[in-house]
Amino acid sequence: MNAGQYRGPLHGVPISLKDLIDVDGCMTSAASRVRRDHVATADATIVTRLREAGAVIIGKTNLHEFAFGTTNEDSAFGPARHPLDPSRSPGGSSGGSAVSVVANMAYASIGTDTGGSVRIPSAVCGLVGLKPTIGDVPVDGVVPLSGTMDHVGPICRSVADARILFDALRGVPPAPGRQDPAARGLRLGVLRGYFMAVIDPEVAERFDRACERLQAAGVELHERNMARADDIAPVYLHIVLSEAAAYHAATLDSRPDDYTPNVRLRLEMGRYILAEDYVRALRGREVLTRDVDDALSDCDGLLLPTLPIPAPTIGSMTVRIGESEESVRNITLRLTQLFNLTGHPAVSIPCGCTRDGWPVGAQLVGRRHDTATLLDTASAIERYLS
């Protein structure tokens, strides 16, 4: 960098990267012993674009091994821990990225999101996390989990910052003179029937209060349902497990003991999915995509919580919600994985805190191929959510 030379909208801004992203000359570990000898020979496209926008890449962040988990505790480097309480998870798989922002080590971080891995840690750490439309941001030079559902996106402190980072990741200059729309008159579909059955009461309370504030600001809220909500998890699992197992086939055979046990188990499960079940899941993905398109047909966005629970305790396999005992992995993916399947853009925005001070996130979903308008809508409602 030459003295006095403006480098772009991220001039001098310190950015961290999830350690799935290649930086020339640096190890890309994916938080796994499997890749302990891997050194990248070129920058990922997104790294080149960040540098061109003036960003300073300050380092890599911990993650759930190969991004195959939601708590960031299965890692060759040990778990990332929540800045508010080290016994709690910061979410995953981009947990280290969220921690680096909350702890002021980086102004923002770039993570990946295959089932919610940008939005989940953003929600439990009180940050903004953007998953753009599928294909908006290139994924070359990023270790894959599922080629069908992998996204790259920023974790930061505001929707305005998310917009700047999104433009940089796309390699386009910021639009001059952009004005956010007013909240009054916006129409949002609330997927209440989709999430109310299994949700922590305090998370539900914070979300309901946010809805009341939005209505007081003139936002129209309309109930929307997902008729095939029960199909989401099976369709997601048949795709992600199959594609992950295919990518890891060689090292699963040659270096199985270098994986953490939980991640190895998920990868091995993918080897037992039949080709016909995988193809059937791809067809199911198309049906679910049409369902989300229909729910958005007369709305500016869809609104639901990002995560049904506050930050879980590290090491906990289950969490109690009311009278039911739920798998931590399943419950943390429940409200985010649909939009990886369908490719719709989604952003998690802080939505207040529980009485014990744990952050809660609200998730706003926009139309496919229109992440810019989603960010406009998010900017309009951000101040009313928390």
Secondary structure, DSSP 8 states (H G I E B T S, - for coil): --TT----TTTT-EEEEETTB--TTSB--TTSGGGTT-B-SS--HHHHHHHHTT-EEEEEE--SGGG--SSS-S-TT----BTTBTTB---SSSHHHHHHHHTTS-SEEEEEESSSTTHHHHHHHT-EEEE--TTSS--TTB--S-TTT-EEEEEES-HHHHHHHHHHHHT----TT-----STT-EEEE-HHHHTTS--HHHHHHHHHHHHHHHHTT-EEEE---TTGGGHHHHHHHHHHHHHHHHTHHHHHH-GGGS-HHHHHHHHHHTTS-HHHHHHHHHHHHHHHHHHHHHTTT-SEEEEES-SSS--BTT-SEEEETTEEEEHHHHHHTTTHHHHHH---EEEEEEEE-TT--EEEEEEE--TT-HHHHHHHHHHHHHHH-
